[in-house]
Each structure stands twice: as structure tokens, then as C-alpha cells.
Amino acid sequence: MFEKGAPIADPKGKLGVLLVGMGAVTTTFIAGVEAIRKGLAKPIGSLTQMGTIRLGKRTDGRSPLIKDFIPLADIDDLVFGTWEIFEENAYEAAMHAGVIEKELLVQLKSQLSKIKPMPAVFDQDYVKRLSGTHVKKGKTKMDLAEQLMEDIAAFKKKNRCSRMVMVWCASTEVFIKPHPVHKTLATFEKAMRENHKAIAPSMIYAYAALKSGVGFANGAPNLTVDIPAMIELAEKQNLPICGKDFKTGQTMMKTIIAPGLKARMLGLHGWYSTNILGNRDGEVLDDPGSFKTKEESKLSVLEYILQPHVYPELYTDFSHLVRINYYPPRGDNKEGWDNIDIFGWLGYPMQIKIDFLCRDSILAAPIVLDLALFMDLAQRVGMRGIQEWLSFYFKSPMCAPQLYPEHDLFIQLMKLKNTLRHLRGEELITHLGLEYYD
Ligand SMILES: NC(=O)c1ccc[n+]([C@@H]2O[C@H](COP(=O)([O-])OP(=O)(O)OC[C@H]3O[C@@H](n4cnc5c(N)ncnc54)[C@H](O)[C@@H]3O)[C@@H](O)[C@H]2O)c1
């Protein structure tokens, strides 16, 4: 698909980062990048900015920063465009989200106030708990997609972008099953013209992005680009797509701990996860339709990692429950509890309790940055269709139809780094290491 060590076009000029939704995640990402540019903060949690990559033998001592190893856009070259159903600018929206302290936001006010959202493509049938006024009107879903394409072209021109990527950071939509109209690009386009219910707003954005030559990453669990029609369009346009659902908080912990339990052949009776969360995302997820989309995304992780069909004595019929409770006093500062009932030698039961007092958007923001930079890289290299090497960032990673998704965080990281090594013509790392003992 792409040759080992093939030349990679330099990331010259501005990279437009188009963000759908300007809530907690988007504002924490943009304000964070502005603070980092001003030298007020460090890009903690971002693999592209802080991560290193080992090259060659362990004795070679070559471990450059990833951003020095592979040509990525510089964060000084990012420009931000957003769509949102409310008219607030990025400064007001960040204040409203309440993630970043006021003192820091005040220092970024002049940059943030300039970012004003474009009117959104929104339909309350797909996000029941919200209603907004800053919304586009159109006779058909295709009309709306065309308006988004005009927005994208105008943004590119105004900001003199040489390249663009789009990341969905808007609310979780109600659960939609794959439908026959999603099967091909032709049936999808016909359905758009006929205002079919199976075409959600997120799909209209993704369609507009891909038609405009812009790769699309999906930060929510919505179906969006995980349908054959979108995969067909991405391949036709030679563009990357990836998703779904940023892997932060509780699921990140799950995909760290579960591989460890499996590695040591410890069994599982059950895993009970519950959360309290008080931000707008929590309010949206309080609707059963949106929660169902999230629940599906969170539940699949353990089955895939633990492989009950391969280890029936250890992992058959374990209980796995996930709850999210909307609890306003907590705002964005989520608390996630996990009770894990495991068993060991001779079947003796044991328990693990986790209480993770996390900050959702603080964990998500560096993922948005990395995805924007890696999707831009993928576009420059000509990597088209599903980007499985970016599974590291997602709760429900997209993969080829004949595969099962890889959820183990450590395998995902190895895959990502080996992809980078391959792109630069370096040897892949297997960790065999017999040569050190010859
Ligand atoms: N923060 C995390 O750790 C995390 C992890 C995984 C996934 N996510 C997902 O990321 C998304 C963003 O999370 P958040 O905490 O910023 O939520 P948020 O509610 O603060 O922001 C989402 C914004 O999207 C807007 N919106 C909804 N539909 C829209 C549309 N069609 N067009 C434009 N704007 C629209 C809403 O008005 C809202 O301001 C959610 O779907 C969430 O489930 C977040």
C-alpha cells in the first residue's frame, strides 16, 4: 500500500484543523495548543510531542523524539476552524466548559476570541438533550453537505491552508445500526438526497470532508465513517479515515490492565465499571439513545482482549457492566470506579478496585493533537481508507472487515511505532534480542 522508506512530502504551510463541536474537548485542545505555543504549558500526554522511538539495536542508543524522526506539522502551523450549534466564541466556550482555569484562559483571550464557530448541521433527533440556534437550513441532507463543503473551501482560502484534517469532537449521537443505504457510495448519496433517517449529521460532515479532500477522524462512538459507503469514498479520494471514540479514562485503564491479567493467565469473574460525570457530554449521555452508542463502544473491549474462545477456562461468561451517571457537581472531573473480580491458582478469588479521579478533556486533548498530526502525515504519504495503526487512540478501533479490532494498548503502541519505522525505512522492532547473547 505504501512502500517502506518512500519519500514523505514536507509539511509546508498551514495545517487547518477542522473540529466539529466546540465543547469541552475542542476548547481544551485549542486553548492547550495556544498555551503551549506561548510557552505557558507543556504538551503532556501527547505522543507526537513528547514520545520517543527506539531505532536499531538496544546498544545503538538511537531514540529520537517522534517529531524529529518523522516529518509532522509544527504546532505553530496549526489553524483552527469549528462548527457548533451555539454562537459562543472559543474563549466563551472554554470558560463555559470549565476545564481550564480562568487565569490561564484570560492570558489566551485574544487568540481564543477570534475563533468563532460556523453554523452547524444539527438535528435534535440524533442528540435528544441538546437544541441550538446556530444551525444551517437545507432542503436535503445533500444541500447541507454542500454548505459544509463551501465552509471548508472558504476556511482554506481565508487561512491560506496547504492541508486540512477534520476531527469529530461533537456530541455522541443516538445509536444507529448499519443500514442498507450505507452499503455503497451510490446508495448513500441517494439517501442523502432523500433525507433518509439512517444518515446522521456526523455522516454529513464526514461526507463533506472527504469530498473536499480532507481526512476524517471520529472522536465519538457514532457509526459515522465506519460504514462501507464512507470507506469507499475515502479510498476513492485517496484519504485516511479513523475512529471511533477517543480512548481516555476508564477504557484506557481497562486496556492497560486486561492485557496484564491475560498475560499472567489470571481468570475473570466480572468487571463492574461505573462513572459520575457532570459536563455537557454527561448530560447528552444521560439520554438512553446516546448512552446505548457509548455502551456498545465501551463493552466490546474486554471480549476482544481476553479472547474467551481461546481461553474458555479463564474468560467464559464473565459479567461486564458499564454505567455512566450524570452528576452535575463534578463537571468535567469524572470519577470512574472499577471493581474487578479475578481468580488465580486453584480458582481462588481476588479483587481489584480502581478509583480514577480523572479529567476527561485533559486526557482527550492530546489525542486530538496527535490525531490531527498523524492524519496529516497519512494524507501526505497517501495512506488511504481505514488507518488501523491509529487504533491506539480509540475505544472502538476501526479495522478491515475480515479482522477483529486490536484493543491491547501495548500492541496498539507497537503497531503505531512500527508503522512509523516502516515509513522511514527503519527495521521493525520484534523484541527478540537473541543477538545480544551470541
Ligand atoms: N472527553 C473525553 O474523554 C472523551 C472520550 C471519548 C469520547 N469523547 C466524545 O467526544 C465528544 C466531545 O466531548 P466533550 O466532552 O467535548 O462534549 P461537549 O458536550 O462538551 O461538546 C460537544 C459539543 O458538540 C456540540 N454539537 C453537538 N452536535 C453537533 C453538531 N451536529 N454539529 C456541531 N456541534 C455539535 C454540542 O453543542 C457541544 O458543545 C463526545 O461525543 C464525547 O462522547 C470524549
The ligand as a Gaussian input file, in Angstrom:
#p B3LYP/6-31G(d) Opt

LIG

0 1
 N      -13.596000      13.777000      26.923000
 C      -13.362000      12.519000      26.760000
 O      -12.608000      11.928000      27.474000
 C      -13.999000      11.792000      25.632000
 C      -13.613000      10.471000      25.417000
 C      -14.170000       9.767000      24.367000
 C      -15.093000      10.375000      23.550000
 N      -15.494000      11.646000      23.791000
 C      -16.510000      12.185000      22.921000
 O      -16.063000      13.401000      22.377000
 C      -17.191000      14.215000      22.137000
 C      -16.932000      15.586000      22.734000
 O      -16.868000      15.501000      24.150000
 P      -16.997000      16.826000      25.008000
 O      -16.712000      16.454000      26.414000
 O      -16.254000      17.933000      24.374000
 O      -18.577000      17.103000      24.881000
 P      -19.294000      18.513000      24.921000
 O      -20.745000      18.205000      25.131000
 O      -18.635000      19.454000      25.856000
 O      -19.046000      19.087000      23.446000
 C      -19.691000      18.604000      22.334000
 C      -20.220000      19.818000      21.566000
 O      -20.744000      19.388000      20.324000
 C      -21.833000      20.228000      20.007000
 N      -22.602000      19.565000      18.964000
 C      -23.456000      18.534000      19.070000
 N      -23.903000      18.157000      17.868000
 C      -23.303000      18.962000      16.964000
 C      -23.333000      19.056000      15.553000
 N      -24.113000      18.226000      14.825000
 N      -22.560000      19.985000      14.939000
 C      -21.772000      20.821000      15.669000
 N      -21.712000      20.787000      17.015000
 C      -22.468000      19.868000      17.646000
 C      -22.529000      20.426000      21.322000
 O      -23.338000      21.589000      21.303000
 C      -21.363000      20.542000      22.285000
 O      -20.965000      21.865000      22.511000
 C      -18.408000      13.491000      22.718000
 O      -19.060000      12.778000      21.707000
 C      -17.774000      12.526000      23.675000
 O      -18.567000      11.372000      23.894000
 C      -14.952000      12.369000      24.804000

